[in-house]
Amino acid sequence: MNTAAKLENVTFRYSNGDSGALNSVDLEIKSGECLLLCGSSGCGKTTVTRLLNGLIPHYYEGELQGEVISAGRNIRDVSIEDLAGTVGSVFQNPRSQFFCVDTDAEIAFGCENMGLPEDEVRRRSAEAVASMHIEKLLGRSIFNLSGGEKQKIACAGVSAMLPRMIVLDEPTSNLDLDAIDELRTIISGWKAQGRTIVIAEHRLGWLEGICDRVIFMENGSISKEFTGSSFFSLGTAALNSMGLRAAVTDSSCLDSPCGVTPIKPFSKSGVISLENFTFSYGRQKALDIPALDIPKGSVTAVTGHNGAGKSTFTGCLCGLKKGFKGRVTIDGKTLRPKDMMRLSYMVMQDVNHQLFAETVLEEVMLGAEDSEEQKALDTLEKLDILQFRDRHPMSLSGGQKQRVAVASAILAGKKLLVFDEPTSGLDFRSMECTADLLGSLDDDITVLIVTHDTELIGRCCTHLLHIENGRL
């Protein structure tokens, strides 16, 4: 097999102190192979992907030593735009790579920038849409898509460009199980076409059978290397000891009957009652819940397919969606939307939109009293990010930012905490710390977690709420 990319004695340090520095990394990627990069948050996986697609050194500044050859060219000597036609990228946060306001234009955008004829752009776009089975996403506003739906559009746009190498950073972080199966089919198709695929990922099981080689990274270096078959023969205990997620997880909890179903012993009393809870995007009804009781003090998982209405539901519950209809009653008192806003705190799917302070400690103290600084330090320690207390939040890795946002929510002193995919991009230990902390909150704090993460659900959730097509 020919070499698709090669890193020779590569050391890199971000100029702004970002996590993910590399130390003397040597790596050769063969043409046509599917390579998995795994390891704890901040170990350097994303940095490797940024070297392969040229974002380092042309976008992310820092000190680069060694040589990086990608698609037969030295990344120092080729611009990002020249490399884009041969190395396609799908980022952990798809919004960061969108340029258009509607889905059709976004899928075609990359091909148009390659200067392809209109007929060819239309043909490639149609083939990408058909192969990913996302016809129902055509003609939609980007702003009205769920996180998982945005990820599918990003994948389709890259697929249409027909690059020789495709680099994916946490591509399943916001996808449901069916969507992951669809992505697996797409990647299998890319592999059959002879394309080289590099995936940095925490969710592992879906790659069994299509991943040829696994690189395990620690502290910016390659620690271990496995064949795909030998890696996926490791048991859960061995993977967890490396800080990795289990390769096989129990998804039975996602097949729950309708309504709020207890999945752990639970005896707390009191409910948050919803009546005639509805919301529409124009003429399209996105939410229709006649009645629902959420136990106070519970940790309730909100599950469902991408686009089912989960984020819409939690946004309405927190009073953030203008135009929603319905009644919310707590302890016999009817609350208006602005009352729910005062009562609740939401950690959004893209936490970059809610990080404002100059340091991590200042960030988590924004909604807290000065007297709670020790509680803030204890919370950071429980989430294993105390060492970053003086770092700028935006200099952290995606998983570390996620934990900062979780800490901010806990310190905000609200009675209703809502987390939208709080473990996307988290390794096993980080997920475990987050689950333990959410499961140990005071009895008077109610937690809702929008998630596809079955490991998180099994570790900390007391109840499960399943939504499909805006209904229970």
Phi, psi and omega per residue, in radians:
M1 nan 2.457 3.076
N2 -1.301 2.842 3.132
T3 -1.519 2.196 3.095
A4 -1.534 -0.615 -3.139
A5 -2.760 2.709 -3.106
K6 -2.628 2.300 3.020
L7 -1.953 2.183 -3.106
E8 -2.073 1.934 3.096
N9 0.846 0.907 -3.039
V10 -1.566 2.189 3.007
T11 -2.152 2.355 -3.133
F12 -2.501 2.410 3.050
R13 -2.246 2.209 3.078
Y14 -1.210 2.425 -3.113
S15 -1.188 -0.451 -3.139
N16 -1.702 0.174 3.074
G17 1.436 0.261 3.123
D18 -0.943 2.580 2.975
S19 -1.174 2.769 3.081
G20 1.812 0.310 3.099
A21 -1.090 2.628 3.134
L22 -1.942 2.584 -3.117
N23 -2.267 1.815 3.027
S24 0.874 0.982 -3.099
V25 -1.567 2.250 3.007
D26 -2.052 2.174 -3.098
L27 -2.669 2.262 3.054
E28 -2.043 2.243 -3.129
I29 -1.956 2.171 -3.088
K30 -1.469 2.569 3.090
S31 -1.076 2.307 3.085
G32 1.508 -0.051 3.139
E33 -1.596 2.723 3.048
C34 -1.861 2.005 -3.029
L35 -1.968 2.284 3.088
L36 -1.834 2.230 2.997
L37 -1.812 2.134 -3.124
C38 -2.366 2.874 -3.111
G39 2.604 3.035 -3.096
S40 -1.144 2.807 3.096
S41 -0.999 2.325 3.119
G42 1.471 0.147 -3.083
C43 -1.388 -0.253 3.119
G44 2.073 0.031 -3.123
K45 -1.014 -0.899 -3.097
T46 -1.119 -0.602 3.116
T47 -1.073 -0.709 3.100
V48 -1.070 -0.763 3.137
T49 -1.116 -0.628 3.129
R50 -1.208 -0.491 3.040
L51 -1.248 -0.691 -3.092
L52 -1.172 -0.610 -3.123
N53 -1.700 0.087 3.045
G54 1.482 -0.008 3.079
L55 -1.070 -0.532 2.905
I56 -1.864 2.138 0.245
P57 -1.798 0.152 -2.954
H58 -1.446 -0.310 3.120
Y59 -2.108 -0.920 3.098
Y60 -1.520 2.066 -3.067
E61 -1.475 2.629 3.117
G62 2.940 -3.044 -3.136
E63 -1.721 1.997 -3.097
L64 -1.954 2.194 3.051
Q65 -2.126 2.608 -3.101
G66 1.649 -3.095 -3.073
E67 -2.091 2.424 3.083
V68 -2.197 2.047 3.087
I69 -1.911 2.094 -3.138
S70 -2.222 2.232 -3.100
A71 0.923 0.662 3.070
G72 1.385 0.140 -3.097
R73 -2.284 2.513 3.073
N74 -1.261 2.172 -3.030
I75 -1.133 -0.345 3.097
R76 -1.212 -0.450 -2.982
D77 -1.816 0.007 -3.099
V78 -2.227 2.414 -3.121
S79 -1.332 2.836 3.119
I80 -1.055 -0.750 -3.076
E81 -1.157 -0.562 3.105
D82 -1.285 -0.516 -3.126
L83 -1.439 -0.383 -3.018
A84 -1.074 -0.517 -3.125
G85 -1.274 -0.326 -3.123
T86 -1.961 -0.364 3.093
V87 -2.184 1.869 3.126
G88 -1.601 2.612 -3.073
S89 -2.268 2.411 2.982
V90 -2.168 2.040 -3.034
F91 -1.566 2.862 3.117
Q92 -1.070 -0.690 3.092
N93 -1.862 1.750 -3.041
P94 -1.071 -0.452 -3.126
R95 -1.062 -0.466 -3.097
S96 -1.262 -0.161 3.136
Q97 -2.082 0.219 3.116
F98 -1.589 2.500 3.128
F99 -2.200 -0.219 -3.047
C100 -2.035 2.923 -3.108
V101 -1.767 -0.188 3.099
D102 -2.222 2.732 -2.987
T103 -1.171 -0.708 -3.108
D104 -1.049 -0.812 -3.119
A105 -1.167 -0.621 -3.117
E106 -1.166 -0.717 3.128
I107 -1.113 -0.627 -3.101
A108 -1.472 -0.218 -2.945
F109 -1.015 -0.823 -3.101
G110 -1.092 -0.757 3.131
C111 -1.118 -0.688 3.115
E112 -1.090 -0.681 -3.133
N113 -1.289 -0.269 3.021
M114 -1.427 -0.093 3.117
G115 1.358 0.423 -3.123
L116 -1.298 2.655 3.083
P117 -1.074 2.673 -3.065
E118 -1.008 -0.753 -3.136
D119 -1.067 -0.683 3.141
E120 -1.216 -0.669 3.097
V121 -1.073 -0.790 3.139
R122 -1.127 -0.707 -3.122
R123 -1.124 -0.835 -3.118
R124 -1.130 -0.718 3.132
S125 -1.081 -0.772 -3.140
A126 -1.110 -0.704 3.133
E127 -1.150 -0.698 3.126
A128 -1.123 -0.746 3.137
V129 -1.108 -0.785 -3.113
A130 -1.149 -0.718 -3.092
S131 -1.206 -0.480 -3.136
M132 -1.707 -0.039 3.104
H133 0.967 0.863 -3.111
I134 -2.072 0.543 -3.140
E135 -0.981 -0.594 -3.098
K136 -1.221 -0.202 3.118
L137 -1.601 -0.096 3.138
L138 -1.234 2.605 3.097
G139 1.222 0.356 -3.111
R140 -1.847 2.695 3.012
S141 -1.343 2.365 3.092
I142 -0.992 -0.610 -3.036
F143 -1.273 -0.258 -3.128
N144 -1.806 0.220 3.131
L145 -1.630 2.628 3.003
S146 -1.298 2.952 3.132
G147 -1.038 -0.731 3.134
G148 -1.160 -0.666 3.116
E149 -1.156 -0.652 3.071
K150 -1.092 -0.671 3.125
Q151 -1.112 -0.665 3.106
K152 -1.125 -0.710 3.115
I153 -1.124 -0.697 3.108
A154 -1.091 -0.744 3.119
C155 -1.118 -0.697 -3.137
A156 -1.144 -0.705 3.131
G157 -1.096 -0.705 3.101
V158 -1.220 -0.751 -3.124
S159 -1.030 -0.668 -3.116
A160 -1.126 -0.419 -3.123
M161 -1.357 -0.227 3.121
L162 0.940 0.860 3.118
P163 -1.268 2.724 3.105
R164 -1.284 -0.566 3.110
M165 -2.174 2.413 3.093
I166 -2.171 2.193 -3.112
V167 -1.934 2.162 -3.106
L168 -2.126 2.238 3.141
D169 -1.923 1.880 -3.120
E170 0.899 0.956 -3.031
P171 -1.197 -0.348 -3.089
T172 -1.790 0.179 -2.989
S173 -1.021 -0.522 -3.113
N174 -2.105 0.322 -3.065
L175 -1.725 2.530 3.028
D176 -1.401 3.063 -3.029
L177 -1.111 -0.687 3.112
D178 -1.139 -0.719 3.140
A179 -1.155 -0.614 3.080
I180 -1.124 -0.721 3.085
D181 -1.063 -0.691 3.112
E182 -1.138 -0.723 3.115
L183 -1.134 -0.669 3.090
R184 -1.039 -0.730 3.107
T185 -1.106 -0.731 3.123
I186 -1.086 -0.809 -3.124
I187 -1.148 -0.643 3.063
S188 -1.062 -0.680 3.089
G189 -1.142 -0.750 3.086
W190 -1.050 -0.719 -3.134
K191 -1.138 -0.714 3.117
A192 -1.100 -0.468 3.103
Q193 -1.416 -0.055 3.117
G194 1.541 0.194 3.127
R195 -1.349 2.620 3.073
T196 -1.556 2.330 -3.058
I197 -2.234 2.197 3.102
V198 -2.115 2.173 -3.048
I199 -2.216 2.120 2.968
A200 -1.667 2.122 -2.930
E201 -2.684 2.615 2.990
H202 -1.813 -0.602 3.102
R203 -1.451 2.037 -2.852
L204 -1.836 -0.657 -2.927
G205 -0.984 -0.580 -3.069
W206 -1.164 -0.280 -3.104
L207 -1.590 -0.078 3.134
E208 -1.115 2.286 3.126
G209 1.675 -0.336 3.097
I210 -2.082 -0.225 3.138
C211 -1.555 2.154 -3.094
D212 -1.472 -0.632 -3.043
R213 -2.548 2.578 -3.120
V214 -2.192 2.252 3.067
I215 -1.915 2.087 3.112
F216 -1.762 2.163 -3.050
M217 -1.965 2.524 3.044
E218 -2.457 2.274 3.034
N219 0.881 0.739 3.055
G220 1.418 0.153 -3.127
S221 -2.288 2.769 3.045
I222 -1.414 2.048 -3.067
S223 -1.633 -0.756 -3.115
K224 -2.525 2.734 3.084
E225 -2.346 2.376 -3.103
F226 -2.292 2.710 2.821
T227 -1.316 2.797 -3.136
G228 -1.029 -0.769 -3.089
S229 -1.164 -0.710 -3.131
S230 -1.210 -0.618 3.141
F231 -1.151 -0.800 -3.074
F232 -1.381 -0.042 2.993
S233 -1.530 -0.169 3.077
L234 -1.181 2.464 3.130
G235 -1.379 2.991 -3.128
T236 -1.041 -0.731 -3.120
A237 -1.059 -0.735 -3.133
A238 -1.161 -0.734 3.118
L239 -1.145 -0.784 3.133
N240 -1.067 -0.636 3.136
S241 -1.150 -0.400 3.072
M242 -1.564 0.021 -3.106
G243 1.435 0.324 -3.080
L244 -1.862 2.697 3.072
R245 -1.201 2.766 3.033
A246 -1.126 2.516 3.128
A247 -1.284 -0.514 3.136
V248 -2.162 2.207 3.129
T249 -2.169 2.738 -3.126
D250 -1.443 2.030 -3.134
S251 -1.769 0.158 -3.078
S252 -1.097 -0.473 -3.118
C253 -1.194 -0.288 3.122
L254 -1.471 -0.075 3.116
D255 -1.832 0.522 -3.070
S256 -1.179 2.668 2.969
P257 -1.073 2.959 -3.089
C258 -1.192 2.774 3.073
G259 1.609 -3.081 3.104
V260 -1.484 1.873 -3.043
T261 -1.888 2.181 3.118
P262 -1.194 2.365 3.088
I263 -2.076 0.025 3.006
K264 -2.522 2.741 3.100
P265 -0.979 2.393 -3.021
F266 -2.704 2.279 -3.060
S267 -2.297 0.090 -3.119
K268 -1.201 2.667 -3.070
S269 -1.949 2.904 3.140
G270 1.644 2.599 -3.111
V271 -2.445 2.758 2.879
I272 -1.766 1.974 -3.023
S273 -1.737 2.323 3.078
L274 -2.052 2.412 3.105
E275 -2.329 2.345 3.095
N276 0.837 0.917 -3.050
F277 -1.533 1.859 -3.081
T278 -2.353 2.694 3.079
F279 -2.719 2.516 -3.134
S280 -2.319 2.508 2.936
Y281 -1.723 1.709 -3.029
G282 1.144 -2.155 3.124
R283 -1.562 -0.124 -3.090
Q284 -1.565 2.004 3.117
K285 -1.328 2.091 -3.081
A286 -1.765 -0.276 -3.079
L287 -2.593 2.311 3.137
D288 -2.638 1.582 -3.085
I289 -2.131 1.805 -3.106
P290 -1.088 -0.724 -3.105
A291 -2.770 2.507 3.131
L292 -2.796 2.364 3.034
D293 -2.021 2.135 3.092
I294 -1.847 2.116 -3.118
P295 -1.085 2.277 3.051
K296 -1.174 2.459 -3.139
G297 1.427 0.013 -3.133
S298 -1.488 2.889 2.941
V299 -2.029 1.731 -2.985
T300 -1.822 2.155 3.036
A301 -1.394 2.322 3.057
V302 -1.895 1.911 -3.031
T303 -2.035 2.941 -3.133
G304 2.612 2.894 -3.136
H305 -1.195 2.850 3.044
N306 -0.998 2.290 -3.141
G307 1.436 0.147 -3.104
A308 -1.283 -0.357 -3.124
G309 2.023 0.208 -3.072
K310 -1.125 -0.900 -3.126
S311 -1.187 -0.599 3.065
T312 -1.086 -0.753 3.130
F313 -1.046 -0.869 -3.098
T314 -1.204 -0.597 3.081
G315 -1.099 -0.720 3.085
C316 -1.155 -0.736 -3.120
L317 -1.079 -0.584 3.128
C318 -1.500 0.034 3.126
G319 1.343 0.337 -3.054
L320 -1.628 -0.242 -3.091
K321 -1.750 1.983 3.088
K322 -1.244 2.370 3.073
G323 1.663 0.005 3.112
F324 -1.336 2.657 -3.133
K325 -2.067 2.571 3.112
G326 2.515 3.060 -3.090
R327 -2.198 2.309 3.091
V328 -2.045 2.177 -3.116
T329 -2.194 2.275 3.072
I330 -2.267 2.174 -3.134
D331 0.937 0.695 3.101
G332 1.370 0.011 -3.124
K333 -1.879 2.217 3.103
T334 -1.411 2.265 -3.076
L335 -1.899 2.411 3.051
R336 -1.456 2.891 3.131
P337 -0.943 -0.717 -3.127
K338 -1.204 -0.481 3.037
D339 -1.168 -0.705 3.125
M340 -1.174 -0.580 3.094
M341 -1.131 -0.697 3.115
R342 -1.190 -0.560 -3.058
L343 -1.396 -0.441 -2.918
S344 -2.029 2.872 3.055
Y345 -2.482 2.246 -3.115
M346 -2.026 2.313 2.951
V347 -1.728 1.990 -3.029
M348 -1.337 2.895 3.140
Q349 -1.072 -0.711 3.097
D350 -1.808 1.679 -3.032
V351 -1.242 -0.213 3.118
N352 -1.049 -0.386 -3.114
H353 -1.411 -0.130 -3.088
Q354 -2.315 0.527 2.995
L355 -1.960 2.061 -2.954
F356 -2.171 -0.479 -2.953
A357 -1.454 3.029 -3.094
E358 -1.488 -0.427 3.099
T359 -2.324 2.838 3.132
V360 -1.085 -0.755 -3.129
L361 -1.120 -0.742 3.090
E362 -1.080 -0.646 -3.121
E363 -1.081 -0.873 -3.074
V364 -1.288 -0.269 3.136
M365 -1.635 -0.007 -3.066
L366 -1.019 -0.708 -3.106
G367 -1.804 0.245 -3.067
A368 -1.990 2.861 3.045
E369 -1.357 2.644 3.135
D370 -1.012 -0.530 -3.104
S371 -1.234 -0.169 -3.080
E372 -1.698 0.308 -3.110
E373 -1.062 -0.682 3.135
Q374 -1.134 -0.663 3.080
K375 -1.101 -0.665 3.102
A376 -1.103 -0.748 3.127
L377 -1.135 -0.708 3.120
D378 -1.114 -0.694 3.132
T379 -1.148 -0.742 3.089
L380 -1.073 -0.654 3.138
E381 -1.179 -0.721 3.132
K382 -1.110 -0.543 3.130
L383 -1.591 0.087 3.090
D384 1.066 0.689 3.067
I385 -2.294 0.292 3.131
L386 -1.079 -0.550 -3.125
Q387 -1.134 -0.249 -3.139
F388 -1.775 0.253 -3.000
R389 -0.956 -0.564 -3.099
D390 -1.775 0.075 3.122
R391 -1.473 2.693 3.021
H392 -1.247 2.293 -3.095
P393 -0.957 -0.626 -3.083
M394 -1.323 -0.085 3.091
S395 -1.595 0.002 -3.099
L396 -1.564 2.901 3.053
S397 -1.246 2.942 -3.116
G398 -1.025 -0.768 3.137
G399 -1.160 -0.630 3.113
Q400 -1.213 -0.683 3.045
K401 -1.051 -0.692 -3.128
Q402 -1.047 -0.736 -3.127
R403 -1.236 -0.564 3.052
V404 -1.092 -0.744 3.123
A405 -1.122 -0.679 3.082
V406 -1.083 -0.769 3.117
A407 -1.081 -0.700 3.120
S408 -1.066 -0.714 -3.138
A409 -1.117 -0.755 -3.099
I410 -1.156 -0.626 -3.126
L411 -1.411 -0.141 -3.047
A412 -1.268 -0.264 3.094
G413 1.298 0.421 3.139
K414 -1.614 2.763 -3.111
K415 -1.624 -0.276 3.094
L416 -2.205 1.994 3.126
L417 -1.935 2.258 -3.128
V418 -2.120 2.224 -3.132
F419 -2.108 2.143 3.125
D420 -1.750 1.821 -3.098
E421 0.926 1.047 -3.055
P422 -1.233 -0.271 -3.115
T423 -1.895 0.226 3.070
S424 -1.143 2.225 -3.135
G425 1.446 0.126 3.140
L426 -1.702 2.434 3.031
D427 -1.360 -3.125 -3.045
F428 -1.074 -0.868 -3.083
R429 -1.123 -0.684 3.119
S430 -1.159 -0.715 3.068
M431 -1.083 -0.741 -3.128
E432 -1.087 -0.773 3.117
C433 -1.091 -0.764 -3.140
T434 -1.107 -0.781 -3.141
A435 -1.090 -0.784 -3.140
D436 -1.068 -0.711 -3.117
L437 -1.198 -0.776 -3.140
L438 -1.150 -0.586 -3.140
G439 -1.345 -0.173 -3.084
S440 -1.905 0.182 -3.110
L441 -1.206 2.841 -3.119
D442 -0.991 2.648 -3.078
D443 -1.098 -0.390 -3.091
D444 -1.595 0.105 3.110
I445 -1.801 2.165 3.101
T446 -1.724 2.322 -3.069
V447 -2.117 2.280 2.983
L448 -2.026 2.298 -3.116
I449 -2.166 1.917 3.005
V450 -1.357 2.054 -3.000
T451 -2.762 2.682 2.929
H452 -1.924 0.073 -2.989
D453 -1.501 1.750 -3.086
T454 -1.187 -0.528 3.093
E455 -1.150 -0.731 3.105
L456 -1.105 -0.795 -3.127
I457 -1.014 -0.796 -3.097
G458 -1.169 -0.441 -3.051
R459 -1.549 -0.508 -2.998
C460 -2.402 -0.216 -3.021
C461 -1.493 2.425 3.094
T462 -1.696 -0.438 -3.107
H463 -2.438 2.828 3.130
L464 -2.354 2.320 3.112
L465 -2.094 2.079 -3.063
H466 -1.897 2.210 -3.105
I467 -2.095 2.344 3.005
E468 -2.425 2.295 3.129
N469 0.931 0.666 3.090
G470 1.318 0.117 -3.114
R471 -2.134 2.735 3.055
L472 -1.262 nan nan
